Amino acid sequence: MSVMRIRSKLKGEQGFTLIELIVVMAILALLAGLVVPRFANILADSETKANQANLDMLNNACDLYETNTGNTVADLNELVTNDYIKSIPTNPVTGAAYTLAELSRGE
């Protein structure tokens, strides 16, 4: 077989057919449809867990403050000024800083 015949055969078979491209796009769409909802659920779960971790940390800091000083916490800024926490964290769900009313102190 001469080189010219091989090249002429290959020229007609370059690229992908429309059917092949549609099949690949359908597979990618199916995979995206499975992954995107799971990713959204993971983000929502992480916000909820981060919120709970922040609340636990603030409750522990309040308990430690009350144990060391004998006084109850009137404002979360007391924890910052007395170096029990570096700053008041923000709620990952609402984006606002936590308040003392949000803590479940069990009192």
PyMOL commands that set and color helices and strands:
alter all, ss='L'
color gray80, all
select helices_A, chain A and resi 3-11+18-69+77-81+100-102
alter helices_A, ss='H'
color red, helices_A
deselect
rebuild
show_as cartoon
